[in-house]
C-alpha cells in the first residue's frame, strides 16, 4: 500500500497527539507550523518504516529544507521518490 497524504498526516498526529484537532495540509511545515522536533521526526521515521516499509533519510530530506521548507507534501514526495544508489 502506498503512503498517501492523509495517511502521513495521521502518522504525524499519532506522533504529536496535540495536533489531533488541527487541520493539517500539505503546505504546512513539519517543523515551523506543526512544531515537530527531532525526536518526533525520528519516531515518525520509524513508524513510516514499520508501517509502509519506506526508509526516511532525515539528513537527506533536511538537506533540501531551503527549497521545500520541510512541508508535509515535501516529505511525502521525498518518500515517493526512487532511492538513489
NUKOLVEX-8503 format. One line per field, with one value per atom (N, C-alpha, C): atom name; x, y, z; residue in three letters; residue number from 1. Coordinates in pm, 1 decimal. Layout:
<recs>
atom = CA, ...
x = X, ...
y = Y, ...
z = Z, ...
rest = ALA, ...
nr = NUM, ...
</recs>
This chain:
<recs>
atom = N, CA, C, N, CA, C, N, CA, C, N, CA, C, N, CA, C, N, CA, C, N, CA, C, N, CA, C, N, CA, C, N, CA, C, N, CA, C, N, CA, C, N, CA, C, N, CA, C, N, CA, C, N, CA, C, N, CA, C, N, CA, C, N, CA, C, N, CA, C, N, CA, C, N, CA, C, N, CA, C, N, CA, C, N, CA, C, N, CA, C, N, CA, C, N, CA, C, N, CA, C, N, CA, C, N, CA, C, N, CA, C, N, CA, C, N, CA, C, N, CA, C, N, CA, C, N, CA, C, N, CA, C, N, CA, C, N, CA, C, N, CA, C, N, CA, C, N, CA, C, N, CA, C, N, CA, C, N, CA, C, N, CA, C, N, CA, C, N, CA, C, N, CA, C, N, CA, C, N, CA, C, N, CA, C, N, CA, C, N, CA, C, N, CA, C, N, CA, C, N, CA, C, N, CA, C, N, CA, C, N, CA, C, N, CA, C, N, CA, C, N, CA, C, N, CA, C, N, CA, C, N, CA, C, N, CA, C, N, CA, C, N, CA, C, N, CA, C, N, CA, C, N, CA, C, N, CA, C, N, CA, C, N, CA, C, N, CA, C, N, CA, C, N, CA, C, N, CA, C, N, CA, C, N, CA, C, N, CA, C, N, CA, C, N, CA, C
x = 84.1, 0.0, 88.8, 56.4, 132.0, 88.1, 183.7, 156.8, 92.9, -23.0, -92.4, -74.0, -113.9, -105.0, -186.6, -308.3, -392.3, -328.6, -267.1, -200.0, -82.5, -5.4, 109.0, 62.1, -44.1, -98.8, -144.7, -206.8, -248.3, -128.5, -20.6, 101.1, 158.9, 158.1, 207.5, 124.7, -5.7, -93.5, -73.9, -36.5, -6.2, 121.5, 219.5, 347.8, 333.6, 249.6, 229.1, 79.1, 32.1, -111.2, -175.3, -98.4, -152.6, -207.2, -177.4, -223.1, -353.5, -410.7, -529.5, -643.1, -668.2, -781.1, -744.8, -619.8, -572.9, -591.8, -628.3, -633.5, -493.1, -437.9, -302.4, -313.1, -238.9, -236.6, -95.8, -83.9, 46.5, 142.5, 89.4, 174.6, 230.5, 177.3, 225.8, 369.0, 449.2, 585.9, 584.3, 645.5, 651.0, 717.5, 820.6, 896.9, 837.7, 817.2, 776.3, 628.4, 539.9, 396.4, 345.4, 400.8, 350.0, 435.3, 548.8, 638.4, 683.0, 709.8, 763.2, 913.6, 960.7, 1103.0, 1179.0, 1308.3, 1392.8, 1354.2, 1315.6, 1274.3, 1143.5, 1050.7, 926.1, 953.3, 1046.9, 1081.5, 1139.9, 1222.7, 1276.6, 1165.5, 1072.5, 959.7, 873.6, 850.6, 775.0, 846.6, 976.3, 1056.0, 1042.7, 1047.6, 1034.2, 895.7, 793.2, 656.5, 638.3, 693.1, 685.1, 755.3, 871.8, 947.7, 871.9, 817.0, 745.4, 614.9, 536.9, 403.2, 402.0, 499.8, 495.9, 623.7, 718.1, 843.5, 914.6, 913.4, 982.4, 1089.7, 1204.6, 1312.6, 1312.5, 1308.5, 1313.6, 1451.6, 1532.1, 1664.7, 1646.2, 1637.0, 1609.2, 1716.8, 1842.7, 1951.2, 1935.6, 1901.7, 1883.9, 1762.5, 1652.8, 1533.1, 1561.8, 1630.5, 1664.3, 1760.6, 1841.6, 1937.1, 1866.2, 1743.1, 1668.1, 1571.2, 1588.3, 1493.0, 1478.4, 1585.2, 1575.1, 1477.5, 1472.3, 1385.7, 1240.9, 1223.5, 1087.7, 1029.6, 1105.3, 1057.1, 1004.9, 1048.9, 1008.6, 855.8, 791.1, 645.7, 606.0, 482.9, 429.8, 433.2, 392.9, 392.5, 533.7, 632.5, 770.7, 818.4, 774.0, 808.8, 748.7, 623.4, 557.5, 627.1, 661.0, 731.5, 869.2, 937.4, 1068.8, 1057.7, 954.3, 934.4, 894.4, 826.4, 779.6, 888.2, 992.0, 1099.0, 1180.3, 1225.8, 1310.4, 1440.2, 1482.9, 1606.4, 1725.8, 1818.9, 1942.3, 2042.1, 2107.0, 2204.0, 2343.2
y = -117.8, 0.0, 124.4, 217.5, 341.8, 437.7, 511.2, 612.8, 733.9, 775.5, 892.3, 1010.4, 1127.9, 1247.2, 1229.2, 1176.8, 1156.2, 1058.4, 952.9, 855.9, 920.2, 1001.6, 1069.5, 1167.0, 1239.7, 1333.4, 1257.5, 1142.8, 1061.9, 1014.9, 976.8, 936.2, 1054.0, 1170.5, 1290.5, 1316.0, 1301.2, 1323.2, 1216.4, 1095.2, 991.2, 1024.9, 1076.5, 1111.9, 1235.2, 1328.9, 1453.3, 1466.4, 1399.9, 1396.7, 1534.3, 1634.3, 1768.7, 1827.0, 1761.0, 1808.0, 1741.4, 1655.0, 1577.5, 1664.3, 1777.3, 1861.6, 1966.4, 1965.7, 2065.6, 2014.6, 2105.0, 2071.7, 2089.9, 1982.2, 1984.7, 1969.2, 2053.2, 2045.2, 2010.0, 1980.9, 1950.4, 2066.9, 2188.5, 2307.4, 2341.0, 2280.7, 2308.7, 2259.1, 2339.7, 2299.9, 2207.0, 2092.7, 1995.5, 2056.0, 2133.9, 2191.4, 2324.6, 2417.2, 2552.5, 2561.7, 2501.0, 2511.9, 2408.6, 2287.3, 2177.8, 2152.7, 2220.4, 2209.7, 2066.3, 1992.5, 1857.0, 1870.9, 1817.1, 1828.6, 1705.6, 1703.6, 1596.9, 1458.8, 1449.5, 1319.7, 1273.3, 1367.7, 1333.7, 1288.4, 1353.9, 1314.5, 1173.6, 1141.1, 1004.8, 903.2, 935.5, 846.3, 833.2, 942.9, 939.4, 852.8, 868.4, 789.1, 639.6, 603.8, 462.5, 408.4, 487.1, 442.4, 424.9, 516.3, 505.2, 378.9, 354.0, 234.3, 107.8, 106.3, -11.5, -35.6, 68.9, 53.5, 46.8, 110.6, 120.5, 71.2, 20.5, -31.8, 71.4, 194.9, 303.3, 358.9, 391.3, 449.4, 600.7, 669.8, 815.6, 858.2, 905.0, 957.7, 1104.3, 1128.6, 1264.1, 1363.6, 1319.0, 1409.5, 1453.9, 1359.8, 1393.5, 1484.0, 1455.0, 1539.2, 1679.8, 1689.8, 1820.0, 1898.8, 1828.6, 1897.9, 1988.3, 1955.4, 2036.8, 2133.1, 2158.5, 2239.8, 2381.4, 2438.9, 2574.2, 2577.7, 2468.8, 2461.1, 2426.1, 2327.9, 2278.3, 2320.1, 2392.4, 2444.5, 2336.0, 2213.2, 2099.6, 2082.6, 2100.4, 2086.4, 1939.2, 1916.6, 1780.4, 1716.7, 1791.2, 1734.6, 1705.6, 1784.2, 1755.4, 1624.6, 1598.1, 1472.5, 1355.8, 1368.8, 1264.7, 1245.3, 1355.1, 1346.9, 1283.1, 1314.9, 1256.9, 1105.2, 1062.3, 918.8, 846.7, 916.0, 855.4, 850.7, 933.7, 939.4, 811.0, 766.1, 646.6, 669.6, 568.6, 578.8, 588.8, 675.4, 688.7, 584.5, 522.2, 417.9, 467.4
z = 0.0, 0.0, 0.0, -87.9, -96.0, 14.0, 63.2, 164.6, 97.6, 145.6, 91.8, 186.9, 140.6, 224.7, 352.6, 339.7, 458.4, 556.2, 504.5, 591.9, 664.0, 591.0, 651.4, 759.0, 732.2, 830.9, 955.0, 937.2, 1052.5, 1133.4, 1065.9, 1138.3, 1216.3, 1155.6, 1224.6, 1350.1, 1339.1, 1454.1, 1561.5, 1522.2, 1620.6, 1697.0, 1625.4, 1686.4, 1775.4, 1734.6, 1808.5, 1839.3, 1945.9, 1976.8, 1995.0, 2026.8, 2041.9, 1911.9, 1800.2, 1669.8, 1625.7, 1709.0, 1671.5, 1618.6, 1679.4, 1640.3, 1535.8, 1491.9, 1396.1, 1252.8, 1164.1, 1022.0, 965.6, 914.5, 859.4, 708.2, 636.6, 490.5, 443.9, 317.7, 260.1, 262.6, 270.8, 271.6, 409.1, 513.3, 648.7, 665.3, 731.1, 761.8, 883.0, 866.0, 974.4, 1097.5, 1077.3, 1187.9, 1234.5, 1142.1, 1180.2, 1218.6, 1141.1, 1167.6, 1268.0, 1259.9, 1343.1, 1466.5, 1476.6, 1592.1, 1620.0, 1513.0, 1527.0, 1551.3, 1662.8, 1693.7, 1641.7, 1665.9, 1610.8, 1663.5, 1789.2, 1843.5, 1780.7, 1759.3, 1691.3, 1548.1, 1481.4, 1344.4, 1340.5, 1439.0, 1445.1, 1466.9, 1554.3, 1579.4, 1452.8, 1383.3, 1258.9, 1155.8, 1146.0, 1053.3, 1082.7, 1208.7, 1247.5, 1214.1, 1236.7, 1205.1, 1054.6, 976.8, 831.4, 785.4, 841.3, 806.7, 845.5, 964.9, 1015.6, 939.5, 920.5, 863.0, 710.5, 645.4, 499.5, 431.1, 509.6, 456.4, 368.0, 413.0, 343.4, 435.5, 378.4, 456.7, 441.0, 552.2, 552.6, 600.4, 507.1, 540.0, 579.4, 708.7, 758.4, 718.4, 715.6, 676.8, 531.6, 443.6, 301.5, 282.8, 353.4, 342.9, 394.9, 508.0, 565.3, 477.5, 398.6, 312.0, 211.7, 174.3, 79.5, 145.3, 273.6, 350.3, 294.8, 241.4, 185.6, 68.6, -4.6, -121.7, -84.4, 2.1, 28.7, 163.1, 243.3, 372.1, 466.3, 447.3, 531.8, 536.4, 423.7, 418.8, 427.3, 467.9, 475.7, 336.9, 235.1, 99.7, 49.3, 92.0, 50.5, 112.6, 233.0, 299.2, 222.5, 183.1, 105.4, -29.7, -95.3, -222.8, -208.5, -102.5, -76.1, -60.4, 11.7, 33.3, -94.6, -184.8, -308.9, -416.5, -400.0, -499.8, -496.5, -613.7, -616.3, -538.9, -469.3, -390.9, -484.9, -448.0, -526.4, -479.1, -576.3, -542.5, -563.2
rest = UNK, UNK, UNK, UNK, UNK, UNK, UNK, UNK, UNK, UNK, UNK, UNK, UNK, UNK, UNK, UNK, UNK, UNK, UNK, UNK, UNK, UNK, UNK, UNK, UNK, UNK, UNK, UNK, UNK, UNK, UNK, UNK, UNK, UNK, UNK, UNK, UNK, UNK, UNK, UNK, UNK, UNK, UNK, UNK, UNK, UNK, UNK, UNK, UNK, UNK, UNK, UNK, UNK, UNK, UNK, UNK, UNK, UNK, UNK, UNK, UNK, UNK, UNK, UNK, UNK, UNK, UNK, UNK, UNK, UNK, UNK, UNK, UNK, UNK, UNK, UNK, UNK, UNK, UNK, UNK, UNK, UNK, UNK, UNK, UNK, UNK, UNK, UNK, UNK, UNK, UNK, UNK, UNK, UNK, UNK, UNK, UNK, UNK, UNK, UNK, UNK, UNK, UNK, UNK, UNK, UNK, UNK, UNK, UNK, UNK, UNK, UNK, UNK, UNK, UNK, UNK, UNK, UNK, UNK, UNK, UNK, UNK, UNK, UNK, UNK, UNK, UNK, UNK, UNK, UNK, UNK, UNK, UNK, UNK, UNK, UNK, UNK, UNK, UNK, UNK, UNK, UNK, UNK, UNK, UNK, UNK, UNK, UNK, UNK, UNK, UNK, UNK, UNK, UNK, UNK, UNK, UNK, UNK, UNK, UNK, UNK, UNK, UNK, UNK, UNK, UNK, UNK, UNK, UNK, UNK, UNK, UNK, UNK, UNK, UNK, UNK, UNK, UNK, UNK, UNK, UNK, UNK, UNK, UNK, UNK, UNK, UNK, UNK, UNK, UNK, UNK, UNK, UNK, UNK, UNK, UNK, UNK, UNK, UNK, UNK, UNK, UNK, UNK, UNK, UNK, UNK, UNK, UNK, UNK, UNK, UNK, UNK, UNK, UNK, UNK, UNK, UNK, UNK, UNK, UNK, UNK, UNK, UNK, UNK, UNK, UNK, UNK, UNK, UNK, UNK, UNK, UNK, UNK, UNK, UNK, UNK, UNK, UNK, UNK, UNK, UNK, UNK, UNK, UNK, UNK, UNK, UNK, UNK, UNK, UNK, UNK, UNK, UNK, UNK, UNK
nr = 1, 1, 1, 2, 2, 2, 3, 3, 3, 4, 4, 4, 5, 5, 5, 6, 6, 6, 7, 7, 7, 8, 8, 8, 9, 9, 9, 10, 10, 10, 11, 11, 11, 12, 12, 12, 13, 13, 13, 14, 14, 14, 15, 15, 15, 16, 16, 16, 17, 17, 17, 18, 18, 18, 19, 19, 19, 20, 20, 20, 21, 21, 21, 22, 22, 22, 23, 23, 23, 24, 24, 24, 25, 25, 25, 26, 26, 26, 27, 27, 27, 28, 28, 28, 29, 29, 29, 30, 30, 30, 31, 31, 31, 32, 32, 32, 33, 33, 33, 34, 34, 34, 35, 35, 35, 36, 36, 36, 37, 37, 37, 38, 38, 38, 39, 39, 39, 40, 40, 40, 41, 41, 41, 42, 42, 42, 43, 43, 43, 44, 44, 44, 45, 45, 45, 46, 46, 46, 47, 47, 47, 48, 48, 48, 49, 49, 49, 50, 50, 50, 51, 51, 51, 52, 52, 52, 53, 53, 53, 54, 54, 54, 55, 55, 55, 56, 56, 56, 57, 57, 57, 58, 58, 58, 59, 59, 59, 60, 60, 60, 61, 61, 61, 62, 62, 62, 63, 63, 63, 64, 64, 64, 65, 65, 65, 66, 66, 66, 67, 67, 67, 68, 68, 68, 69, 69, 69, 70, 70, 70, 71, 71, 71, 72, 72, 72, 73, 73, 73, 74, 74, 74, 75, 75, 75, 76, 76, 76, 77, 77, 77, 78, 78, 78, 79, 79, 79, 80, 80, 80, 81, 81, 81, 82, 82, 82, 83, 83, 83, 84, 84, 84, 85, 85, 85
</recs>
